[in-house]
Amino acid sequence: MSDELVFYTNPMSRGRIIRWMLEEVGAPYRTELIDFATSPGGSSEFITVYEARGLSAVPAFLRSGEEAEIEVRWVELDELVEAALDGRLHNSILLVAVLASHAKRS
């Protein structure tokens, strides 16, 4: 296990203050970002996907209306990679996140 801190931030956020503090004290850290253009040439929109680790479940709130049917569950990365490669994932943001995470792990 590395003593290096993994810093999840958006470069345009207040996270720059934390980055400045880490640099001032000389703490080793790295920033995890995955940026991609949603429609290169057709839009200037970029999406940043952050990789989170060490999460745990929290009590869910009561969903109503169109959210009442949403199923929430934990899925292992290997299962998601398999679904992406089999063409079973159709959300482009999820596909980018899954394949980027898989590539970083390999």
N, C-alpha and C positions, 0 to 999 in steps of 0.2 A: 504494500500500500504506500503510495506516494504522500509526502507531506505537502505537496503542491495543492493549493486551493483552486477549485474549479469555480469560475465566476460566470454566472449566467446573466447576461444583460443585453440591452438594446443600446447601441451607441448614441442614440438620440435621447436617452432617458437620464434620470438623475443618477443612474449607475455610474456615470463618469466621476462622481464624487467619491464613490467607494474605490474605483480604479485608482484615482489620484492618491487616496489614503494608502492603498496597498503599495503603490510605487514609492511613496514617501518613507514607509517603514521597511522597504526592501523585502516584503513578503513574496515568496514565489507563488504565482498564480497563472492560470490560463483562462481565456474567455472562450466559451462554447457558443457559436452562432451558426445557423444555417440560413442563408438568405437566398431567395430565388424570385425571379420575375414571373408574375402570373401570366402575362401576355406580352412577351418582348416585342417591341415595335408597335403594339396596339394600345399599350397602356404603360404608364410609368409606375404602376403599383408593384411593390415588392412585399413579400411576406417573410417574416423571420420565424423560424421554428426553433424552439429551445428544447434541449434534451434534459429531462428531469430524471433523477435517480433517487432511490431511498424514499419513495412516496408510500403512504399508507392510506387505507380507506378512512373516510370520515362519514359520519351519519348523513344520509342523503335527505334532501328536502322533498316534500310532497309535490310531485309533478302533476300538472293539470293541463287540459287542452291538448294541443298537438304534442306536448312533451310527455304526456301520460304513457305513451307506447314505447318510449326510449328505454332500451335495455343497457344498463351500465355493468361492465365486467372487465376484469383484468385479462390481458392477452399477452402471452410470451412473444418476444421479438421473433423467434424462429417461426412461430405460427403465422405471424403477420407477413414475414418475408415470403413464406410459401404461398400465402393468399395473394400477395402482390405479383409473384411470378406466374401464378396460375390464372391471373386476370380476374380474381374475385374482389379486388379492391377497386373502387371507382372514384374515390375522392382524391384529387390530385395532391392536395396538401398532405394527406395521410401517406400517399405513395412516396412523395419526396422525403418525408420524415422517416419512414420505415427503411427505405433503401439507403439513405444517408447514414442512419444509425447502424445499419448492417455493415456498410462499407467501413465505417470508423472502427467497428469491432473487429473486422477481419485483418 
